[in-house]
Amino acid sequence: MLLPKHGANPHRLYAELNQAMPDVINDFSENVNPFQLPEKVIKTWPALLEKVMAYPDPYGEPFLSAAAKFHRINPSHLFIGNGAAEILALLAERYRGKTAIIVHPTFSEYEATLHAKNVKIRRILMKEATDFQLPIGEIKEAMITADVLYLCTPNNPTGILPPKATLMELIAHAKTVQCEIVLDEAFIDFVDETLSFIPEVKANDHLIIVRSMTKMYAIPGIRLGYVVAGTSVIQTLQSFAPHWNINGVAAEIGAICLEGEDFVNRTKKHCESERQKFEAFLTEHRCVYTLSVANFVVFKLADEQKTKQLYEDLLRKGIVLRHTENFIGMDGHWLRVGIKTTAQMTFLRKALSQWFAEN
């Protein structure tokens, strides 16, 4: 069974599986904010039409200044990208022909973009037996001969956030052995902004932080992300990027989104509550799950041999979960659920309850 390497786009999933797509789809395979995008964006939308008819700012204003103000940093430490996907591709160009460490299971785009630039990959595995914790000793040893270490914090797909002390230990070691560290914080705003390592960039010019606006603000169609790093890194990324890489509408919407503190707080409270309810449900049905702090849960059945059956049975009912067949170290034995509205999560639990009763 060949499956897409990403969540979302369920129509493509059904097409690739040659299955008829049900009229109603509940897509839990993507992990975007279940709430509608911020209300101010909707209200401002008509006024944004004029941005379509003008060339955008080449550096992503007004979002550049809004992000700098939000994080209390100088704009010279920021690069605005057309989503994290573009940013990862530009970072890969930075490491062309060099060596990168990827700690699996994690986001597949790291290796995909690095392979395209002939980067040598050193794979390190987080193991289920140790609850998918970072193998610090093995990572530190590998960093001695590597140019960059990629880490997703919180990690996708496990949702686990390494302790701050652990990450600080790696950052300090990286400075000693001259290895850069890329921290992908695409989901940190679902946890706590104070846990971001952006404040550490000023004292650590080998630290690169990747952020996404997609997940929290429910704007995947806009494509907007940014990098916080030392000025030399920022200048390099700017030299790689095409002119006008950020469209004017995206830059305006991004600036508006960063004003939505209430929206973020409401989202975090909802996701934590629904995640805990779903974890309790999984415990009741003897499933194993990781200690996620993000807006998704990854779990394994008591009988992992039935994973494929569950996945396909739910697909026929219009319920799409995220498979893990392309997550190294999970190899299809786990399934990921993005946290949705209370009604959707209730619907999912009922469907799973019925499946467990019949299987």
C-alpha positions as CSV (number, residue, x, y, z in Angstrom):
1,M,0.0,0.0,0.0
2,L,1.6,3.2,-1.2
3,L,0.6,6.2,1.0
4,P,1.4,9.9,0.7
5,K,4.3,11.1,2.8
6,H,2.3,13.9,4.5
7,G,-1.1,14.3,6.1
8,A,-3.9,16.5,4.7
9,N,-5.1,16.4,1.1
10,P,-7.4,13.3,1.7
11,H,-8.6,13.4,-1.9
12,R,-5.1,12.5,-3.0
13,L,-4.9,9.7,-0.5
14,Y,-8.1,8.1,-1.7
15,A,-7.0,8.5,-5.3
16,E,-3.7,6.8,-4.7
17,L,-5.4,4.0,-3.0
18,N,-7.9,3.7,-5.8
19,Q,-10.8,4.0,-3.3
20,A,-14.0,5.8,-3.6
21,M,-14.0,8.9,-1.4
22,P,-17.0,9.1,1.0
23,D,-19.1,12.2,0.8
24,V,-18.2,13.4,4.3
25,I,-14.5,13.3,5.4
26,N,-13.1,13.9,8.9
27,D,-9.4,14.5,8.4
28,F,-7.4,13.8,11.5
29,S,-4.2,13.3,9.5
30,E,-3.2,17.0,9.5
31,N,-2.4,18.9,12.7
32,V,-3.5,22.4,12.0
33,N,-5.5,24.5,14.5
34,P,-9.1,23.1,14.6
35,F,-10.5,26.6,15.1
36,Q,-11.2,28.9,12.3
37,L,-8.4,31.3,11.5
38,P,-8.3,34.5,13.7
39,E,-11.4,36.6,13.3
40,K,-9.5,39.8,12.6
41,V,-8.0,38.1,9.5
42,I,-11.5,37.4,8.2
43,K,-12.7,40.9,8.9
44,T,-9.6,42.4,7.1
45,W,-9.8,40.1,4.1
46,P,-11.7,42.5,1.7
47,A,-9.0,45.2,2.4
48,L,-6.3,42.7,1.5
49,L,-7.4,42.5,-2.1
50,E,-5.4,45.6,-3.0
51,K,-2.3,43.7,-2.0
52,V,-2.9,41.4,-4.9
53,M,-2.4,44.2,-7.3
54,A,0.9,45.5,-5.9
55,Y,4.3,44.0,-5.7
56,P,5.1,42.8,-2.2
57,D,7.9,44.0,0.1
58,P,11.1,42.0,-0.8
59,Y,11.8,41.3,2.9
60,G,8.3,40.3,3.9
61,E,7.1,43.5,5.6
62,P,4.9,44.1,7.6
63,F,5.4,40.6,8.9
64,L,9.1,41.0,9.3
65,S,8.7,43.9,11.8
66,A,5.7,42.2,13.5
67,A,7.7,39.0,14.2
68,A,10.7,41.0,15.4
69,K,8.5,42.9,17.8
70,F,6.8,39.7,18.9
71,H,10.0,38.0,19.8
72,R,11.8,41.2,20.9
73,I,14.7,40.7,18.5
74,N,16.3,42.8,15.8
75,P,14.9,42.3,12.3
76,S,18.4,41.5,11.1
77,H,18.1,38.2,12.9
78,L,15.0,37.2,10.9
79,F,14.3,35.7,7.5
80,I,10.8,35.3,6.2
81,G,10.0,32.3,4.1
82,N,7.2,30.9,1.9
83,G,6.3,28.4,4.6
84,A,8.7,26.1,6.5
85,A,9.0,24.0,3.4
86,E,10.9,26.8,1.5
87,I,13.0,27.5,4.6
88,L,14.1,23.8,4.9
89,A,15.0,23.8,1.2
90,L,17.1,26.9,1.6
91,L,18.8,25.6,4.7
92,A,19.6,22.4,2.8
93,E,21.4,24.5,0.3
94,R,23.5,25.9,3.1
95,Y,24.7,22.4,3.9
96,R,25.2,21.2,0.3
97,G,27.8,18.5,0.3
98,K,28.2,18.5,4.1
99,T,27.0,16.1,6.8
100,A,23.8,16.4,8.8
101,I,22.4,14.4,11.7
102,I,18.8,13.5,11.7
103,V,17.2,11.9,14.8
104,H,14.3,9.6,13.9
105,P,11.4,9.3,13.9
106,T,10.9,12.8,12.8
107,F,9.6,15.1,10.0
108,S,10.4,13.5,6.6
109,E,11.1,16.9,4.9
110,Y,14.5,17.2,6.6
111,E,16.0,14.3,4.8
112,A,14.1,15.0,1.6
113,T,15.5,18.5,1.3
114,L,19.0,17.5,2.4
115,H,19.2,14.6,-0.1
116,A,18.3,17.0,-2.9
117,K,21.5,18.9,-2.1
118,N,23.8,15.9,-1.7
119,V,24.1,16.2,2.0
120,K,25.4,13.1,3.8
121,I,22.9,11.9,6.3
122,R,23.8,10.4,9.7
123,R,20.7,8.7,11.1
124,I,20.2,8.3,14.9
125,L,17.2,6.5,16.2
126,M,15.1,7.3,19.2
127,K,13.8,4.0,20.5
128,E,10.3,3.0,21.7
129,A,12.0,1.1,24.6
130,T,13.3,4.5,26.0
131,D,10.0,6.3,25.2
132,F,11.5,8.0,22.2
133,Q,13.9,10.1,24.3
134,L,16.9,11.7,22.6
135,P,20.0,9.4,22.9
136,I,22.3,12.3,24.0
137,G,25.5,10.4,24.2
138,E,25.2,9.1,20.6
139,I,24.1,12.5,19.3
140,K,27.0,14.3,20.9
141,E,29.5,11.8,19.5
142,A,28.1,12.1,16.0
143,M,28.2,15.9,16.2
144,I,32.0,15.8,16.4
145,T,32.2,15.0,12.7
146,A,28.9,16.6,11.5
147,D,28.1,20.1,10.2
148,V,24.5,20.3,11.5
149,L,22.0,18.6,13.8
150,Y,18.3,18.8,13.0
151,L,15.8,18.5,15.9
152,C,12.1,19.0,15.9
153,T,11.0,20.5,19.2
154,P,8.3,19.4,20.0
155,N,9.0,16.4,17.8
156,N,6.7,15.4,14.9
157,P,5.3,12.7,15.1
158,T,5.8,11.9,18.8
159,G,4.9,15.3,20.2
160,I,7.6,15.0,22.8
161,L,9.5,18.1,23.8
162,P,13.0,17.4,25.1
163,P,13.9,19.1,28.5
164,K,15.4,22.5,28.2
165,A,18.5,21.3,30.1
166,T,19.0,18.6,27.5
167,L,18.8,21.0,24.6
168,M,21.1,23.5,26.3
169,E,23.7,20.7,26.8
170,L,23.5,19.9,23.0
171,I,23.8,23.6,22.1
172,A,26.9,24.0,24.4
173,H,28.5,20.9,22.9
174,A,27.7,22.1,19.4
175,K,29.7,25.3,20.0
176,T,32.7,23.2,21.1
177,V,32.7,20.9,18.1
178,Q,31.6,23.6,15.6
179,C,28.3,21.9,14.6
180,E,25.3,24.0,13.9
181,I,21.9,23.1,15.3
182,V,18.5,23.6,13.5
183,L,15.6,23.5,16.0
184,D,12.2,23.2,14.2
185,E,9.7,24.9,16.6
186,A,6.7,24.5,14.3
187,F,4.6,23.4,17.3
188,I,6.1,25.2,20.2
189,D,3.3,27.8,20.3
190,F,0.9,25.0,21.2
191,V,2.9,24.5,24.3
192,D,4.4,27.7,25.7
193,E,6.2,30.5,23.9
194,T,8.6,30.9,26.8
195,L,10.0,27.5,26.0
196,S,11.2,28.7,22.6
197,F,15.0,28.9,22.2
198,I,14.8,32.1,20.2
199,P,16.3,34.1,23.1
200,E,19.4,31.8,23.0
201,V,20.2,32.8,19.4
202,K,22.0,36.0,20.4
203,A,24.6,34.2,22.4
204,N,24.8,31.2,20.1
205,D,25.4,32.0,16.4
206,H,25.5,28.3,15.6
207,L,21.8,28.0,16.6
208,I,19.0,28.3,13.9
209,I,15.4,28.4,14.8
210,V,12.7,27.5,12.3
211,R,9.1,28.6,13.0
212,S,5.8,28.1,11.1
213,M,2.7,30.2,11.1
214,T,0.7,27.4,9.5
215,K,-0.2,25.2,12.4
216,M,-1.3,27.6,15.1
217,Y,-3.0,30.2,12.9
218,A,-4.7,27.7,10.5
219,I,-3.3,29.3,7.4
220,P,-1.7,26.4,5.5
221,G,-2.9,27.8,2.2
222,I,-1.0,31.1,2.7
223,R,2.5,29.5,3.3
224,L,4.3,31.6,5.8
225,G,7.2,30.8,8.1
226,Y,10.4,32.3,9.4
227,V,14.0,31.7,10.7
228,V,15.6,33.3,13.7
229,A,19.4,33.1,13.5
230,G,22.7,35.0,13.5
231,T,23.0,37.7,10.9
232,S,25.4,35.8,8.8
233,V,23.0,32.9,8.5
234,I,20.2,35.2,7.6
235,Q,22.2,36.9,4.9
236,T,23.1,33.5,3.4
237,L,19.4,32.5,3.3
238,Q,18.5,35.8,1.7
239,S,21.1,35.2,-1.0
240,F,19.6,31.8,-1.8
241,A,15.9,32.9,-1.9
242,P,14.2,34.3,-5.0
243,H,13.2,37.9,-5.0
244,W,9.6,38.5,-3.6
245,N,9.5,35.1,-2.1
246,I,6.7,36.2,0.3
247,N,3.5,37.4,-1.3
248,G,1.9,40.6,0.0
249,V,-1.3,39.0,1.3
250,A,0.7,36.5,3.4
251,A,2.9,39.2,4.9
252,E,-0.2,41.2,6.0
253,I,-2.0,38.2,7.4
254,G,1.0,37.1,9.3
255,A,1.3,40.5,11.0
256,I,-2.4,40.3,12.0
257,C,-2.1,36.8,13.4
258,L,0.7,37.8,15.8
259,E,-1.7,40.2,17.5
260,G,-4.0,37.3,18.5
261,E,-2.9,36.4,22.0
262,D,-6.4,35.4,23.0
263,F,-6.7,33.1,20.0
264,V,-3.5,31.3,20.9
265,N,-4.5,30.9,24.6
266,R,-7.9,29.5,23.7
267,T,-6.3,27.1,21.2
268,K,-3.8,25.8,23.7
269,K,-6.4,25.3,26.4
270,H,-8.7,23.4,23.9
271,C,-5.9,21.2,22.5
272,E,-4.6,20.2,25.9
273,S,-8.1,19.3,27.2
274,E,-9.0,17.3,24.1
275,R,-5.6,15.6,24.0
276,Q,-6.0,14.5,27.6
277,K,-9.5,13.1,27.0
278,F,-8.2,11.2,24.0
279,E,-5.2,9.8,25.9
280,A,-7.6,8.6,28.7
281,F,-9.7,6.9,26.0
282,L,-6.6,5.2,24.6
283,T,-5.6,4.0,28.1
284,E,-9.0,2.5,28.5
285,H,-8.5,0.5,25.3
286,R,-5.0,-0.7,26.2
287,C,-3.3,1.4,23.6
288,V,0.2,2.9,24.0
289,Y,0.8,6.6,23.3
290,T,3.7,9.0,23.6
291,L,3.8,11.9,26.0
292,S,2.9,14.5,23.5
293,V,2.7,18.2,24.5
294,A,1.6,19.2,21.0
295,N,-1.8,19.4,19.2
296,F,-1.6,15.7,18.1
297,V,-1.3,12.2,19.6
298,V,0.5,9.2,18.2
299,F,-0.6,5.8,19.5
300,K,-0.2,2.1,18.9
301,L,-2.8,-0.6,19.3
302,A,-2.4,-3.4,21.9
303,D,-2.2,-5.7,18.9
304,E,-0.1,-3.7,16.4
305,Q,-0.7,-6.3,13.7
306,K,-4.2,-4.8,13.4
307,T,-2.9,-1.2,12.7
308,K,-3.4,-1.5,8.9
309,Q,-6.9,-2.9,9.3
310,L,-7.9,-0.1,11.6
311,Y,-6.5,2.5,9.3
312,E,-8.3,1.1,6.2
313,D,-11.6,0.4,8.1
314,L,-11.7,4.1,9.2
315,L,-10.9,5.3,5.7
316,R,-13.9,3.5,4.4
317,K,-16.0,5.5,7.0
318,G,-14.4,8.8,5.9
319,I,-12.1,9.0,8.9
320,V,-8.5,9.8,7.9
321,L,-5.7,9.2,10.4
322,R,-2.0,9.8,9.8
323,H,-0.1,6.6,9.0
324,T,3.5,6.3,10.2
325,E,4.9,4.1,7.4
326,N,7.4,6.7,6.3
327,F,8.5,7.6,9.9
328,I,11.7,5.7,10.5
329,G,11.5,3.9,13.8
330,M,7.7,3.7,13.8
331,D,7.4,1.9,10.5
332,G,3.6,1.9,10.2
333,H,2.9,0.4,13.7
334,W,1.6,3.7,15.1
335,L,-1.1,6.1,14.0
336,R,-1.2,9.9,14.6
337,V,-4.4,11.9,15.4
338,G,-4.5,15.7,15.0
339,I,-6.6,17.3,17.7
340,K,-9.8,18.7,16.2
341,T,-13.0,20.3,17.6
342,T,-14.7,18.7,20.6
343,A,-17.5,17.4,18.3
344,Q,-15.0,15.8,15.9
345,M,-13.0,14.2,18.8
346,T,-16.2,12.8,20.2
347,F,-17.1,11.4,16.8
348,L,-13.7,9.8,16.5
349,R,-13.9,8.2,19.9
350,K,-17.3,6.7,19.1
351,A,-16.0,5.3,15.8
352,L,-13.0,3.8,17.5
353,S,-15.1,2.4,20.3
354,Q,-17.3,0.6,17.8
355,W,-14.1,-0.7,16.0
356,F,-12.6,-2.0,19.3
357,A,-15.9,-3.7,20.1
358,E,-16.0,-5.5,16.8
359,N,-12.3,-6.4,16.6
